[in-house]
Structures are given as structure tokens and as C-alpha cells.
Amino acid sequence: MFDNINLGEMGKMLEQMQEQAKQLENDLAERTFTVKTGGGMVKLEMNGKGEVVDLEIDDSLLEDKSSLQILLIAAINDAVKMVEDNKKHSAMGMLGGINPFASK
């Protein structure tokens, strides 16, 4: 069953994939995603690793805690979704169309 497998070639392929994964991680860390909610009253920037790197809040929201909470939650959720979608898309490109996220 495994007679035709060249372990040396398989090892090289795995090393290449590891290098590509490291490069992808570095590329993702350099990307930023910006989300605005409430007509721009809250602006959130997140890097490709999912870390918040900047947050701007309109002064008028500082007296309306409930609205501020709602807009912050929406901005964070939107940014996280953008980062995750980007990670999946980038991983798909690295794998050459093989979809590891598809259910069988």
C-alpha cells in the first residue's frame, strides 16, 4: 500500500508547507482590518492575528454607555469575522484549492 511513497520527497513537501505557513502568519500579522459602526462613531482596527491595534470612539458616545457597548460589540465581532475569513481564504490559497474546512 505504501510501497510507492518517497519519504524524502514527502519530508521536503512538509518542510515547504511549514515555510509557507510561517510566511502566511507573517503576512497576516502585517495586515490590518478596519471596521466602522454607528455611522463611523466607533472605528476599530485589528491586525491579521486578531489583535486590536487601534480604537476610536466619538466623544458623543461617552455619555451613552448602552449605545457604546452595542457599537463596540458589533465592531469587534465584525473585525474578528473579517480576520477569520481572511485566514481561511489565505490558507485555501496556500493549499492550492484543497479545502480542509469542508465537511465530508
C-alpha positions in Angstrom: 0.0 0.0 0.0 2.8 2.4 0.8 5.5 0.9 -1.5 5.5 3.8 -3.9 5.8 6.6 -1.3 9.1 8.5 -1.4 9.6 9.6 2.2 12.3 12.0 1.3 10.1 13.9 -1.1 7.3 13.8 1.5 9.6 15.4 4.0 10.6 18.1 1.6 6.9 18.8 0.9 6.2 19.1 4.6 9.1 21.5 5.1 7.9 23.7 2.2 4.4 23.7 3.7 5.8 24.7 7.1 7.8 27.6 5.5 4.6 28.7 3.6 2.7 28.6 6.9 5.3 30.8 8.6 5.2 33.2 5.7 1.4 33.3 5.8 1.5 34.0 9.5 3.9 36.9 9.0 1.8 38.3 6.1 -1.3 38.1 8.3 0.3 39.9 11.1 1.2 42.8 8.8 -2.4 43.2 7.5 -4.9 45.5 9.3 -8.7 45.4 9.0 -10.8 48.4 9.8 -14.4 48.3 10.9 -16.7 51.3 11.5 -20.0 51.1 13.3 -22.6 53.6 14.2 -22.0 55.6 11.1 -18.3 55.9 12.0 -18.8 56.7 15.6 -16.7 53.7 16.5 -13.7 52.7 14.5 -11.7 49.6 15.3 -8.6 48.3 13.7 -7.4 44.7 14.1 -4.4 43.0 12.7 -4.4 39.7 10.9 -3.5 37.9 14.1 -6.8 39.1 15.7 -5.2 41.7 17.9 -6.9 45.1 18.3 -4.3 47.7 17.3 -6.5 50.9 17.4 -9.8 52.0 18.6 -11.5 55.4 18.1 -14.7 56.4 19.9 -16.7 59.5 19.1 -17.0 61.7 22.2 -20.8 61.8 22.0 -20.9 58.1 22.9 -19.1 58.6 26.2 -22.3 59.7 27.8 -24.4 56.8 26.3 -22.9 53.6 27.8 -25.6 51.3 26.3 -25.1 52.5 22.7 -21.3 52.4 23.2 -21.4 48.8 24.4 -23.6 47.8 21.4 -21.4 49.5 18.9 -18.2 48.1 20.4 -19.6 44.6 20.4 -20.7 45.0 16.7 -17.3 46.4 15.7 -15.3 43.6 17.5 -17.5 40.9 16.0 -17.2 42.3 12.5 -13.5 42.6 12.8 -13.0 39.1 14.1 -15.1 37.7 11.3 -13.0 39.6 8.7 -9.8 38.3 10.2 -11.1 34.7 10.3 -12.4 34.9 6.7 -9.1 36.2 5.6 -7.2 33.5 7.4 -9.4 30.8 5.7 -9.0 32.4 2.3 -5.2 32.7 2.7 -4.9 29.1 3.8 -7.0 27.9 0.9 -4.6 29.7 -1.5 -1.6 28.1 0.2 -3.2 24.7 -0.1 -3.9 25.1 -3.8 -7.7 24.7 -3.5 -7.8 21.7 -1.2 -10.5 22.7 1.3 -9.6 21.4 4.8 -12.7 23.2 6.2 -15.2 21.3 4.1 -17.2 18.6 5.9 -17.3 15.2 4.3 
